[in-house]
C-alpha cells in the first residue's frame, strides 16, 4: 500500500479574519475530542474519588469504557475521515450546517447519560445514531472515488456501529453482550490505526526528514493484516490461551517490522513525528503484554491499557496535532507546550501500565497520577488548538 498525501499546501499569508469552526470535518470533531479528552478524564478521576456513579444507564466502569471508545475515539475518527476522504477522493464531505448537526448529534449522545431520569431507550437511540450518520456522510465520496481500497472504511464503521449495538443491548437489559461490544470496538479501532498508520506515517516521515526512505514491503503488509485479523477473530470467537498468545505475538512482531522499515534517526528531531512513532511503539508493547497476559504472565487489564491509553491515546493525540496544523495551512512545527505534552502522555501510559506492578504507589494513586497527566496533556491541546480549529486557514484556501 503506497503512502498518501493529505492535501497540505501551507503558505504564509495574512491570516483571514472571522471564524470557520465547521469549514471541514476535523475542526468540530477534533475540538470536541480535545474537550472530551479533558473533561471525561476529570470526571472519571472525580467519580473514583467520590465513589459516585457516572450514569445510572451505564454504571461506573462501563461509562468510562464506552465514552472513551464510542465518544472520544469516535470523534477523532470522524474528524479524520471527514477530512481525509475529501482529499483522497476529491469529493466534498459535509461542511457548514450538516457538519454542525452531525457534531451536535455526537454531543447530545455524550450529555444524555449524565442527565438524571433520561430513559435508557433515548440514550441508546441517540448514541446508536451517530456512527450510521457518519457512514451516510462518507458513503457517496467513498463509493464514487477511484480508489476502491478506501471503501474498506465503510465496513469498518459498520462494525463499530454493531459493536455499539451489542453494548446498548446489554444496557437496555436484552442481552449480556456489553463486553463483546467493547472488545469489538477496541479491535476495530486498532485495525483502523494499522490501516491509517500504514498510509500516512511513511508519508509524514519522508516529508519531514531529509534523506529518509521508508521501505514498503508487500509481504510485510500481508502479515500485518493477517496477524491483526487473526487476533481479532481469536479474541472474539475462540479465546484459547495458546491462540491468543500466538496471534498477539504475531501482531507485535509485524508492527515492529513496520517501525524498523519506516524509522530514521532524524525522526527524533521532530516531536510531532516521533509522537506518532511512540504511539505505534505502544502498539508493539501492548501486544507483547497481551501475549504475556494470555499465558498468565501479565495482568490483562494493564495490557489492555497499553493499547487503549498507549497505542490509541498517544497515536491519535499526535495525529490530531499534526493534521490540525497541515489542514489550517500552517507550518508543521511543534509548539513547545505540545512537545512537552507529547512526553507527558507517554509518561502517563508508563505510569498506568507499569507502575502498578511495583510497590512504589498503590493502584488508585497510579490511576489518579496517570489520569492527571492526561488532563494536563489535553488542557495543553485545547489551549493550543481550539483557536486554530475555530479560525479560517491562514493561506486563505477553503477547509
Beta strands, then each sheet from edge to edge (+ up, - down):
end
